[in-house]
Amino acid sequence: MSLNKNTLEKPANQLLASLPANDYERLVPHLKLVPLPLRKVLYEPGEAIAQVYFPNKAVVSIITTMKDGSTVEAGLVSNEGMVGISVILGDNITTTTALVQIPDSAMQMDADILRNEFNRGTALQSVLLRYVQGMYTQIAQGSACNRLHKLERRLARWLLTVSDRLESEEFPLTQEFISQMLGVRRPGVTEAANILSEAGIITYHRGQINILNREALEKTSCECYQIIEDEYDRLLGLLPNKRSK
């Protein structure tokens, strides 16, 4: 898919948009706009990462899979970040799966080219390292959240995070997919979603989530949501939505 001039001048991906003009312009010849269809697998465990992706409004789950086939989402990437961070950390092999959960598009780049640009030590290196620190916070806090917090609070956190990335209060998500991401059985997600629905916080119909009362959803969410979002804001100042404290 070809890029028009306007796309190049105003990247939707906020990591790319945060780069100084000279650094971004050097990347432009190596960026390719590609579609990210629903459930597309960008990489799998043990697979060499040949391409990295800077999502526009697609949402990609970084998933850990157990031997019995059970899954849990370890991290989430959208227009605030990059898929394939292993390539800047000294290796291009990962133990996780990158799966598109909300389709849109991304800027794709050859992994070797990104690594070379990263090693130049320019602003790109600084931005990506701060993003890695933000991802570390997301993964660490998410691990604690999955162990310690009630499912409806975890679901609220997850819905808020997706809503922020899409800058929308309405988006498509099936209960089956949510259960895989949260690492719980589908009946648990149904019960948690019913609690939020009966409280007038969300509606859920035919795979479509609609947040009716964001303030109430934030109050329902555990503290992990705000901790993770505040850390991204502190490190990168990328997330545009205003959130209640």
N, C-alpha and C positions, 0 to 999 in steps of 0.2 A: 504494500500500500504506500503510495507516494505521499510526501509531505508538502503542504503548501507553505508559503512564506509566513502566513499568520501563525500557523502551528509552531514553526520554529522560533518565532519571536516571543511567543507567549506560551511556554510549555505548561501543560496542565499539571504535570507532576511537580510537586512543591520542592523536592530535592533539586531537580534541575533548575527550577525557577529561582532558587536561592543562590545559585552560582553567579559570580561576577560575569559580565558579558563576554570578556575574552575567554574565560574558561569554558563557558557554555558553547560559544561559537566554535571552539576547537573540537567539541564533541559532535556538533551537528552533522558533519559528513558521515559519521558512524552510527547515527541513530535511525531506526526504521520504525515507522508506525505500523503496529500489527494488531489484529483483533485477538481478544482473549475470550473465546466462547465459554459458556457454562460447563463446568467440570473438566476443562482442559487441564491436563497434568503438565506442568512446566519442567519439573524434574522429579525423580524418584530416588529412594535410598540407594547409595552405592554407585549412582550414575554420575559421570563427569558433567559438570555444568558448562556447556558450551556458549550459552547466551544468558545475559542478565536482562531484567525487565524493570522499567520504571512505570508503574501503572498510572493511568489517567484517572478513570473512575471505576475501574475494575477493582474487586476485592479478592485477594488471594490468601488462602489459609495455609499456614505452615503446619503440617500434620505429622504426629508421631504415631506409628502403627506397631501394635504388638504382634507376637507370633500367632495368637488366636484370631487375628483380624480386627480386634477392637482398636478404635482410634480416639485421639484427643487432639484438639488444636493447641499447639504450643505457642503460636504467634499469628498475627494478622498483618497483612501489608496492603496498603492502597496508595492513594496519590501522595501520601506523606513519605513514601519510602522506596525501597528497591528489593526485588526478589533475586536472590543469588549472592548473598553477602559473603559466602564462603570464599569466593574468588579473590577477595581483598584481604583475607585472613591467612594467606599462605597455602591454601589448598583449593581444589575445585570439586571435592567430593563431600556429600552431605549424608546424614542418616535420616533425613526427613523427606516428606513429599510436599511439593508446592501445587496446590489445587485451586483453580478458579471457582469461587463460590458465587460471585456476582459478576456477570459478564460486562465487558466494555472493551477497552483497548489499552495498549501500553507502548512505550518507546523501548525498542529492543536494541541491544548492543552486544557485539562479540565480547565474550568474557576476557579474552587475551588483550583486546584493545583497552577495556576498562582497567585491567590490572596495570598495564603500562602507563595509562594516564594517572592512575592512583599513585604509582611509584614516583611520579614527577614531583610529588610533595607540594602541589598547588592547593588552592582552596577546595578542590574536589576531595582531596584526601581528608582535610579537616572536617568537611561536611559529612562524609561517609563514616568517619570514625565516631562522630557525635551521634549519628543515626544508629550505629551499632550499639552504642551505650544505651540509647533509648530502647532498642529491641531487647537488650539484656534486661532492662527494668521490666519490660512487658512480660517477658518469659518468666523471670523470677517471681514477680508479683502474681502472675497468672497461676503459677504452680502452687503458691500458698493459697490463693483464692479457691482453686479446685479442691483443696484438701479441707479448708476451714469454713467456707461460707455456704449458706443454704442455696439451693438450686435457683429459686426465684430471684435471689439477689445477683447470682452469677449471670442468669439470663438477662436481667436488666442491664448489667454492666456490658454484656456482649452486644445487646441491641443499641445501646448508646454509642458504643465504639463504631459499629457499622454505620449508624446514622450520621455520625460526625464525618466519617470518611466520604460518604456519598453526599453530604450536605443536603439530606432529604429525610423527611419523617416517614416516608413510605418506601418499601423495598420488598423484593421477592425472596422469601426464605421458607423452605419446607421444614416441618417438625423433624422429619427423618434426618435432614442435613444438620439441623441444630443439635440433635442428640449425638450425632457423630462428632461434631466439633467440641461439645461440652463433655464428651466421654461418659454419657449416661444413657439409660434406656429411654426409648421414645415415650412410654407412659409417664415418665418423670417430667419430660419436657411438656407434655400435654397438660399435666397438673399445674406446672409452674406458669405456663401460658394462660391457663384458665384463671389463676389467681390474679394475674395482671389484667386480664380482660374483665373479670367481674368487678375489679376496682376502678374500671373506666380509664385505665392507663394506656392500653393498647387494644386494637382489634386484630383478629387473625382470621382470614378467610381465603381458602383455596391457595395457600402458599404465599399470601400477601400480608405483610406486617404493616400496620399503620399506627404510629405513635400518636396518641390523642393528647396526652398530658406529659410533656417532657419533664417538667419540674417534679411531678410525682414519681416519674421513672428514675430520676436522679436520686430522689430520697429513698427509693426502694433499693437502688444499687448499693453494693458494698463500697467501702472506701477505696478499693483497688482501682476503680474507674478513674477517680480524680487523681490518684497518685501517678498512674501511668500517663494520663494526659498532661498533667502538670510537668512531668519530667520531659516529655517531648517538647512542650512549649519552652521550658528552660533551656534545653540543649539546642533547639533548632528554631523555635518561634514559628513553627509551620502550621499549626492547627488554627483555622480561622474562627471557629465557632466560639461564642462566649458561653461559658459554663458557670453555673451557680457555685458558690463556695460553701 
